[in-house]
Amino acid sequence: MKNVHKKSLDLAVNQVLTAAYRSRIALIWDRAEAMQPQCGFGRLAICCTDCQEGSCRTNPFSAEQQQTICGRDKQELAARSFLRKASDGTLALTKLAVQYEPGCNFYDEVIRQVVMSDDEMLAFEDVPERLAMIGRCTNSVLEQISQSRSAVGGSGVPAVVGVNLESLRSDVVNIVFHGHVDWQCVLGIQAAAQDADIPIQLSGLCGNELNGSLPLPLLTNYDSQEVPLLTGLVDLIVIGDQCVMPSLVKLADIRNIPVVKTASKTVDYPAVIQSAWQAYKNRSSKAAAVSAVSNEAYIGFTIDNSVELFQRVAEQFRQGSLQGVVYLGGCGSVANTQDAQPVQIAAALIEAGYLVITGGCAGTALAKAGMCRADWKNEVPPVLHIGSCHDAGEFLRIAAFLQQNNVPVSALFPEINHNKVLATAIGFAAAGIPSRLGFDAIPDQVSRGGELLPLPEVAELLQTLSKGATK
């Protein structure tokens, strides 16, 4: 961690990394370095541990086609791994959808179609058919999340929220949410604090609690989720059951920060507030590393609350002042400088005349870089932030409107970490939206002749998008 400025574009993260290094606190970057060299067979998805005959692996450089004990070649191994990850991502989104509509039988059918046992050894033979099924199921779940969210929280309006670690305040109780916490839990904790007359600041780690009627400040994104705990300002963290690194819970224990797990029990909101209040009193006399890095972001665009805006987008395309619309999603990757890829791609797209729509951790990267501000000069801001990664159903609705107006729409996922984002990309492709992935291993059977493609370098990408727009 000596070259801290290579770890992240975020100055606030780099400041904390320096302090962590001096204190010998190991973070995600240290663990990644300790894992080198990583297994090349695993990165290429050409190894298998499905049964007790293995583990097996195939030689990627062999002139002869090598097969596993059960008879799979390297292409079949890679395709099976890819589709299993995608199926897992659809299931993850389905679990999030249940938060909004617990008794809906719709999800039973999705699970029945998507779940496959390792013992069903031929289940992944027809790759295009299974890929299409995963895409359809994913879109059904994303659309259901969008509808349910609107039903319980309304369409709302885009709101300005604080971004980065300066959103943490030294003079109030700071409660941080992470892991796709149910928005009703957020509202419950807010109400309990009001009843107890305790001043609080609620923040979201990765922005996955933005949905609902209570927009929260954004602290950081996935790879740096441990960083806010090192500021000395976090009094309590509430976690859901997705995207939470085990190291976060361990670090919270070391730092004596209470952790509330919403997935395992009914939350006692008054008890949560009292625990946070006690932690605040314990740390109020201690020195804190208050970051001076901050920004603002305008977040929460939907087709319902911004239809006039999207009509202007269609008009700008007809007039030739807009080249098209690109969704930029993804999680981040510790293998790269944090935020560098999404920020670089977004800047290039904007300069080339494209409107960028974003969400999730990629959206947080753009927000931290000041690309989602409300004070734009033109009628249409260069970047529209829709919210969480599981709000991607909003983009499907936006894309449908734009496609009806002949506006070219595509999607980019430069850094896919979690499977629900992979499933989302497959869903977009199934909806006819060309989707390009920065993924280590996209099997030939997946990318051949479809809308799911590898992500090229920026210059080639812009050429490809330009060709697609002129078809």
N, C-alpha and C positions, 0 to 999 in steps of 0.2 A: 504493500500500500504506500510505498514511498512516493511514487508518481501519482499523487492523488488527483491531479487535474486530468488524467487520462481515464478516470473512472466515470465521471459524469460531467455533463454540460452545466449542471445545476450548481451554482456557486454555494448555495446553502448546504447542499449535500457535501461538497468538498470541504467546507469549513468543519463540519462535524466529523468527516473522515479523518482529518488531521488530528482532531482531539482524540478520536477513537484509537488511532495508531499510537499516540503518545501514552494512552492509558492501557494499551495492549488488549483492547477489546476486539475480538475477531468478528467481522461482519461477512456478508455474502461474498464480497470480492476476495477476502482472505480464504474462505472455504473453496471458492472456485479455483483459486491458484493452487491450493493444496491438492485438488483433484486431478491436476495435470500429470501426465497425459491422460485424457479421457479415452474410453474404449471406442475405437474406430468402427468396430462391428456394430456396436449399439447405436452410434450416430447414424450409420447407414441403414439401420433396422434390418440387418441380415443375420441376426442371431435369434434363437428361440428357446424359451423355457416353458412351453405350454404343458409338456408332459414329463413324466419321470424317466423317460428314455434319454432325455437331453441332459445338459443343454447342448444345442447344436448351433453351428455357424457355417456359413458358406464363404468361399474365397472370392472376393470381388475381382481379383486379377487373374483367375484361372482361365485358360483358354477353353477348357472343357466345362460343361455345365455341371456344377456340383449340386448335390441334393442332400437334404437332411435325412434323418433316419426314416421319417414317415414319407419322404418323397417330395418335399417342397424345394423349389429352386430359389435363387436370390430375389427374382422379381416377385414371386409369390409371397416370400417372407416380407418384403418391403410393403407390398400392397396390403397384406393382412395387418401389419402393424399400423399403417396409415388409417385404415378403416376402423380398427379397434379404437384408436385415439379419437377419431371423429365420432364414433358411437358413444364413447364415454363423454365427449363434449355435449352431445345432445341430451344425455341423461343429466349432466350437471345443470344445463339450462332448464330442464324439466323440474328439477328440485327447486330451483329459484322461482319458477312459475307457480309452484304449489303454495309459496308464501302468499300469493295474491288471491288464490282461489283453492283452498285446501280440499274441498269436497268435489272437485270437478273430475268426472270419469274420463274426460278427454285424454288425460295423461296416461291412463291405463293402456290405451291402444298404442300410444307412442312408445311406451316401455316395452310392450309386447313385440313391436316390430324391431326395435333397436337392440335389445339385449340378446347377446349370443354367448353361449358357453364355449370354452376352449375345446370341449369334447365334440362340438359340432364342427368337425374338421373341414367340411366342404362348404361351410356357410359363406365363405368369402371368395368362392370361385368366380362368380359373376360380378366382377368389380364395378363396371359401369352401372349395373342395375342396383347394387347395394349403395353405391355412392348417391344415386338419384333418390333412393328411399331415405337415406340420412338427410339429404338436403330438404326434402319435402317435410319430414318430421321436424327438423330444426326450424324451418320457417313457420310451421304451425305453432310451435312453442313460442317463438319470438313474437308472432302476431298476437298470441294469447296474452303474453306479458304486457304488450302495448295496450291491448284492450282493457285488461284488468286494472292496470295502473291508472288508466284514464277514468275508469268507473269508480275507483276508490279515492283517487286524489285529484281528479279533474285534469284538464289539459294544461292548466297553469299558464304562466307566461315566462319567457326567458328572464333570468335574474343574474345580477352581478354578485359574484362571490370572491372572497379573498383566496389567494393562491400562495402556497409555499409556507415555510416554517414560521414566518412572522405572524401568521394567523393565530399561533399559540400565544396566549397572554399571561403575563406574570401576576396579574392582579385578580384573576378569577380562577375558578375550578375548570380545568381543561379535560373534557371527556372526548376520546377519539374512537371512532367507529371504523371497523375494517372487516372485510370478508363477506360483503353482500348482506349486511344486517337488514332484517325486515324494517321497512320504514315506520311501521307502527311501533316498533320497539324504540326507535328514535323519538317519536312523538311522546311515548310513555315516559321516557326519561326526562324529556323537557318539561312535561307536566308535573312530574314529581319534584323537580328542582324548583318550579314556581310555587308549589304547595309548601315546600320547606323554606322558601325565601332565601335560596342559596344561588349566588351569581355563577353562571356557568358559561363556558364557550364550547359548543359542539363543533367537531371537525371530522372530516372523512379522510382516511389515509389515501385511498386510491380513487375516491370519487364514486364508489359504487352505491352510496346511500343518497345520491343526488335526487333520485326519483321520489315522487310524492310531493307534498305541499311544503316541504321544509328544505330549501337549498342549503347545503353546508359548505364551508370553506374547504379547499383542497390542500392537503399538506404535501403529498409527494406521490410517487407511483410504486409499482410492485417491487422492483429490485431494491429500493431504498426504504422499505417499510420499517426496518429496524431503526433508522436514523432519528425520527422524532422522539423516540424513547430516550435518546442520549442528550436531549436538550435540557433535561431536568424540569420540564414544564408539563409533561403529561401526567395527570393524576389518576386516570383510570382508562382502560381500553376495553371496548365491547367488541367481541369478535363473532362473526358468523362461521359457517362451516366450509367456505371456499376461499382460495387464494391467500390463506394465512400460513406463512412459513412456521414450522415448529420452532425455529430459532427465535421468532418474535416472542412467543410465550416464555421461552427459557430466559431471554434477555429481560423481559418484564419481571420475572421472578427474581433475577439478580438485582434489578434496580428497585425492587419492592413496589412495583406498580401493580395494583389490583387488576385482574383480568376477569371479565364476565363473559361466559360462553353461552350464547343465546340458543345454540342448537341442542343443548343437552337438558334444558330444564325451563320451567316457567320463570320469567324474570321478575324478581321482587324489586320494582322500581324505587320505592323509598329506601330500601337497603343499599341499592346501587349508589344513590345520591349520598347517603351517609358515608359509605366507603370512600367515595371520591372526595368528599369534604374532609375526612380525616387525613387522607393522603395529601391534600392541599395544605392543611395546617402543618403537616410534618415537613413539607418541602419549602414552605414560604420563607423560612429563614436561611435557606441554602442558596448558594450561587447557581445561576442558571445560564446556559449558553443560548442567549436570545439572538436569533438570526436577524440580520438587517435586510435580508433578501425577501422581497414580496412582489406580488403582482395582483391583477384582477382579471377575472374571466367572465364572459357573458355566456351563460349556459342554460340549456333547457329548450332548444328549438324543436318544435314538432310541426307536422303539417296542419294540425288543428289550430295552434296558436300563432302560426306564421304563414298562413296561406297567401297573403298579399306579398310577402317577401319572396316566396317561391314563384309566384306569378311574375315578379320582376326578374327573377333568375331566368325564367323561360323567355321573357322579352329580351333580356340582354343577349341570350344565345341567338335569337332570331336576328338581332341587330348586328351580330358578329363581334360584340365586345367580350363575349365569354366563350371559351372553347369547350367547356363541359363541366361535369361535376364528378369529383372523386371522393370516395369514402376512405379515410385513413384510420385503420384500427391496429390492434396488436397490444402486446403486453410489455415488451422490453426483453433484453437479453444481457446477462452479465458478461457475455463474451464480447460485447461491443461497448463503446462509450455510452453511458446512459443518456437517452433522449436524442443522441446525435442523428440516428437514421430518420426517425419521424420528422424531426425539425428540418433536416436537410431536404427531405423529399417534399415536405409541405412548402418550404420556401421556393423550391424549383417549380412546383405546380402553380403557385400563386403568380410567380414571375411570368410563367408561360400562359397565363390567362385562364386558369381553372379555379373553380370554387371548391374548397376543401370542406367536407363534412367529417366530423370526428367524434370519438367517444372513448370511454374506458381509459386505460393507462396511456395509450398513445395520445388521447385528448388531453390528459394531464400534462404530458410532456410539452404539447403545444401551448397549453395554458401557462405553464411555468416560463416558457420562452416569450410570453407576451403576445402571442399570436391570436388570442381569443378575446381581446379587449372590446369594450363596448364603444369606444370613441373612434369608430371608423369614419372615413371621410366620404365614402361612396354610399349609394343606396343599399348595396349588398355588402356585408362584411366579408373579408377574404376567407375566414374560417368560421363555420357554424358548429358549435359543440352541442350534441344531443343528450349527453349525460353518461350513464354507465355503459359498460360493454354489453350488458344484457338488455339495454335499450335499443339494440340494433334493429328491432322490429320497427322502430320509428323510421329508420333509414329505408327499410323496405317500402313503407308507405310513401315516403318522400320520393323514392326512386320511381315508384309506379306513376306518381303525378308527373314527374319530369319526363319519363319515357313517353307518356301520352302526348307530351308537348315536343317530342322528338329531340329532347336534350340528351346527349350521350352521357351515360352513367357507368362508372367502373369502381372497383374497390381494390385497395392495397393493404396488405398485412405484412409489413417488413419484419416484424419480430413476434413470432407466435410462441408463447410459452405454455399457455393453458389450453386444454382440449376444447373448451367451449368456444374459444375464439376460432379454432380450426373448424369446428362445426358451423359456426356463423359464416365463415368464408365459403364453405361448401353449400350452405343455404343460399347465399347470395348468387353463387354460380348456378344453382338450380332454378333461381328466379330470372335467369338470363342476364345477370350482371357479371361481366368479365372480372374475375378476381385473381389477383397475383399474390403469391405467397413467398415470403422469405423463409422457406422451410428447408431443413437439411435434406430430406429425402422425399421427393414427390415421385411416386412410381410412374412408369411409362403408361400403365393402364389407366391411371388417373388423369394425367395431363393430355393424353393423346386425343385431339379433336374436340376437346370440351372447353368450358369457360373457366376452368381452374388451371392456372398457369404459374410457372416460376417467375419470381420478381427479378427483372433485369436491372442493370445499372441505370442511374437516373437519366443519362443522355438517351440511351436506347428506349427507356420507358417513355419518355416524352415523344419520341418518334413513333412508337407503337400506338400511344393514345391519339396522336394526331392522325395517323392512318385510319384508326377506328372511327374517328369523328367524321371523316370524309366519305365513309362507305354509304 
